[in-house]
Amino acid sequence: MTILRAACIQMTSGIDVAGNIAVSTDLVRRAHAAGAQIVGLPEVANLCDRNRSRILENARTEQDDPALAAWRELAAGLGIWLLAGSLVVRVGPGKLANRGFLIAPDGSISAKYDKLHRFDVDLANGESYRESALFDAGDRAVLAATPWGGLGMTICYDMRFPQLYRSLARAGAATIWVPAAFTRTTGRAHWHVLLRARAIETGAFVLAPAQCGDHPDGRATYGHALIVSPWGEVLADAGEEPGFIVADLDLDRVAEARAMIPALSHDRDFTPPVLG
């Protein structure tokens, strides 16, 4: 039996980078004290801001970002794996990326992933989001090697695209992470069911650190950081307040779930439908 103790952080990031670093560092230390070997932070953990001019002014390059430097030092000091769920990073003049980093216990960057799918939606209650106005899109899926097998990196809105999760599982992902800043409106309707579905479809553990509460930039996020088993069971739910959740993942359950429902080996090519 191979057991991994994993933790998901839940926080309310704002427009103050230094404040976000301080809050996240405290929560990661508390999760480590609870025995976590790997800890995940939510989406836009370093800078949560929808104001274009302000976010462009405050964003830094990967090499100069103070949050990434602090989290690399933290991971090395604690000797843990740390998934910096995603950071807002400057990638060129007027260009940003929503980028996740997997940090190894020596503080090195083991893998990085740019969010593939951008959240461009208009909700019935008047909420409107245009991530494409802020962020360049990624163009590749990322599976990172860890002592506990493959780790799939995704971010928030990606969860609505099951083909990404299926590709990660077929490539060997035992855990798939979904750091998020899910809106309160869509979270109430879809968060739990989508994450459980992605776990069931892939036979992988799905872990989703989350933003929660009312943010200084005006957004409201759902919270409920989750850890879900390969059979679709919710192992831990963080509720609506900042904090963290921990669960012991029996990684033998990945092979067991995939043996019982071997759907990953049952794909067939087919002709797409045409109306008419």
N, C-alpha and C positions, 0 to 999 in steps of 0.2 A: 504494500500500500504506500503510495506517494502522496503526502499531504503538504499542501501549500497554504499558509495563512496569509490571506490577502485583505487589504483594506481599501475602501473608497472614501475620499474626503468630500464633504459637502460644505460649501461656503457661499458667501455673498460678495463676490468680487466687485470692486468699484473702479473709479477713475484714478485713484491714488495707488500707484505701483508699489511704493514703499509699504503702505498699509496692507496691500494684498500679500506681499512677501511675508510680513510679520504674522498675519493670521494663518496663512498656509503653513508656515514653518512650525508654528505651535501645534497645529492639528496633525501634521506629519509626525512630529515628535511624540505626540500622545498615541498615535496609531502604532508607532514602533514600540512604545512602552507596553502596548497590549499584545505584542508578539508578532506583528505583521512583518513578513519578509519582503513583500512588495506592496507599495502604496501608490494609489492613483489620485491625481488631482483632476478637477473638472476642466471643461472647455474655458478658454479665455481667462485662465486663472491669474495671469499677470496684469491684464488690463481689459476691463469690461466696459466698453464705451461705444455708443452708436453715433456719436457726433463726429463727422468725417474730419473736419479741420482739427479738432482737438486730438483725435486718435492718431492722425498723421503727425502731429507735433510731438506726441508723447512716445510713439512707438520707436523701438531701437532695433538695430540689426541683431542677428543671432549672436555675433561676436561681442556686442556691447550691451546686451540685455541684462540688467541687474538681477532680474528674477531667475533667469536661467543660470547665471553664475552662482546665485545663492542656493538654488536647488541642487546644483552639481556638488557644491561644497557640503550641503546637508546630507545628500546620499552617501558621500564618501565618509563623512563623520559618523553616520549611523551604521554604515555597512549594509545598506538595503538597496533594492531595486526601486526606483522612483519613476513613475510615469507622469511626466509633466503634461497632463491631459492635452491642453493646447495653449500656446502663447500667441499673442499678436506680435508678429515680427516684421520689420521693414525689409523688403527684398529689392527695392529700387526706388527711384524718385516717384513719389506718389503711389507706390505699390506696396501692398501688405500681403502676408500669408497667414493663414490660420493653421499653425504648425504644432504638431505633437512631438515630444521627445521622450525616448526611453533612456533613462540614465542608469548606468551600471553601478555596482557597489564601490567601485574605485573612482567614481565621479565622471567617468568618460561617457560620451554620448554613444549609446549602442545602436540606436535607430532613430529615424525621424520620418514624419509623415505629414503631408499637406492635405487638408480636408478636400475630398473629391467633389462633394455635392454641396452647393451653396444654397442657403435658405432664402429664396425669393418668393414670398407669399403675401397674399392679402386675405386676412381673416374676416369672418362675418361681423365681428365686433368692432371693426375699424382698424385693428392692429395691422401694420404693414412692415415688412422686413425686406431689405435688399442687400444681402451679403455680397452679391456680385459688384455692388458699388464700392465696396471696401477691400475685398479679398480676391487675389488671383486663385484659381482653382488648381488643385493637385492633378496629377495625371497617372499615378501608379498606386497599386495596393502594396502594403508593407506588412511582411511577416518577420518578426524578430526572433532570434534564438535566445532562449533563457535556459537555466538549469532544469526548468519544469516543462520543457517543450516549447513549441511555437506559440508566439504571442501576436495576435492580430491587432493592428492599430486602426481604429476608425474614430470618427468624431460626429456626434449629435445627429444632424439631419441625414447622415449616411445610413442611419438605421432603417430608413424607409426604402432602401435599395438592397433587397435580399441577395441579389446576385453577387454583391461584394462580399457578403458574409459566407456565402457558399464557396466562393473562390478561396477565401482564407482557410476555411475548414478543409477543403480538398487539398490544400497545400501543406496542411499539418498543424493548424492552429488548435491548441488545447484550451486556450483562453482567448477571448476576444473582448477588447476594452472599448467602451463607448463614452468617453468623457463628454459632458453635455452642458448646455445652457438652454434647456427646453422651456418654451413659453408655458406659462401657467394654463393658458387656454387649451393648447394642444396636449399638454401633459395630462390634464384631467381626463381627456378623451382617449389618448393613444399610448402613453408612456409604458405602462406595465405590459399591455398586450403585445406591443411591438418587440420589447426586449425579451419577453418570454418566447415569442414566436421565433426570434433569431436564435435563441438557445436551442429550442426544439429542432429547428430545421438543420442546424449545424452539428448538434450533439456536442457542443462546447460549453464551457462556463462563460457566461457573459457578465461583465462587470462594468458598471456605469456610475462613475463619480459625477456629481451634479452641482450646478449652481442652484441657489434657493433664495426666495424672498424678493423684496423690492430693492432695486439697484439705483444708484445715483443718476444713471443715464436715462431713467424712466421705464426700463423694462421690468417685468415681473416674471420670475422663473419658478418652476414647479417643485424643485427639490426631489425628494424620494430617490436618492442614490440607491441603486439596487445591485445585488449579487444574485445571479440566477444559475441554477444547476443545469447540466445537459439534458435533464428530463423536463425542464421548464418550471421547476420549483423555485419560489423566491426564498432564498436563504437569509437575506438581510435587507431591510428597508429603512432608510435614514429618516423618513418622515419629512417634515417641512422646515426644520431648524438646522443651523450650522452644526457640524460635528463630524463624526466618522462612523463607519460600520466595518465590522471584521467578520470574516467567515473562514472556516477551514475547508479547503477544497480537496476532496479525495479525487485525484486525477485519474485513478483507475476507472472512475465513472464515465469518462469520455469514451474509452474503448467499449465499455459495457453498453452505453446508449447507442453507439454507432453499430454495434453488433446486433442489437435487438431491432433497430430500425435502420437498415443499411442503405438509406435513400441516397447518400452521397455517391454510391457506386451504381445507382440505377438511372443516371441521367441518359437521355436519348436525344439525338438531334431530331429536329422536326421542321417542317415548312411553316413559316409564320403565317398567321391568318390574314385574309384579305376580305374586306367587307364587300358583299355584292354577289 
